[in-house]
């Protein structure tokens, strides 16, 4: 039974994803602290933050769905930052590919929740 946004699979998986990214960025160069590091951490956290904010407005179906779309946008932004991290050689291809797989799972769950949500 879903009582809070914490009960949503996509929220839990998204939170794990954001924490993986946070821990990964601890090894990024200090020169990236206020650019790539903060951007990727913020966008990955925004995935869950938008789910939570939308949940608070779920009595209005369109509002919840709008925040799920924002969450999908944050996911895509995170994927873009991960590509930069790979190109800058801050992460290796294996780590990038694992996070890319995780992002596909999250994206699929967000899409399904968006398609199937009824107030």
N, C-alpha and C positions, 0 to 999 in steps of 0.2 A: 504494500500500500504506500502511496506517495502522499506524505503529509507536509513535507517541506522541500525546498529545492535541493537540500542535501541528499534527499532520497532518489533524485534523478541520476540514472547511470551516467548520462552525459556530463553532469556536473562533477561526479566523483572522478571520472576518467580525465576530464579537463583539468581538475585540480592536480591530479598526479602528473599530468603533462606539464603544467606550469611549474610544479616543483622540480621536475627533472631539468627543465630549462634553467630555472633559478640556480640549481646546484652546478649545472654545466657552465654557466657564465662566471662562476667564481674563478675559473682558470683563464678568463679572457684578460688581455692586457689592461692595465690601469688606465691607459690612454683612451680606452673605449668606454669607461665608466659612464660618462654623460652622453654617449651616443649609442652605439650598437647595444651595449649591455642593458642600458635603461630601456631602450626601445623594445627589445625582444622580451625582457621581463614584463614590462607594462602590457604589451599586446597579448602575451600568453595569459596573464592574470585577467585581462579584460574579457577573455572567453567566458570564464566563470562569473565574473562580476555582472556581465550582461544577462546571463541566465538568471542570476539571483534577482537583479532589478526587474527583469521581465516577470519573474514569478510573483513579485510583489504587486504586479498590475494584471495578473492572470484573469481576474474577473472580467476584464475587457479583452476578448480573444485577440483582437488586432494588436493591442499593446504588447501582449506576451510574444506574439509572433514577430513583431517589429524588433524586439530585443533579441530574439533568436537569430534574426537576420544580422543584427549588429555583432552578435557572437560569432557568426560565420565569417563576417568581415574581419574580426580580430584574429580568427584562426588563419585566414589567408595572409594577413599582415605578418603574423608570426612565421609562417612558412617562407615569406619573402626574406625576413631577417635571418632565418636559418640558412638560406641560400648564401647570403652575404657572409655569414660566419664560416661556411664551408669554403667559399672563395678566398677568404682571408686566411684560411688554414687554422682557424681557431678550433674547429671540430673536424674530425675525419669523416670519410664517406660512410663508414659503418654507423657512426652515431647519427649522422644526417639521415640516412635511410631508415633507421629505427624510428626516429622522431617523425619522419615523413609518413611512415606506416601508422603511427599513433594518430597523426593529424587526419589521416583518411578515415579512421574509425570514428573519431570525434565528429568530423564533418558529416559522415553518414548518419550518425545518431542525431545530430542537430537537424539535419534535413528531414529525417523521419518524424522527429518530434514536431517540427514546424508543420509538416503535411498532415499529421494526425491529431493535433491538439484541438480539442473542443472545450469551450468554457463550461 
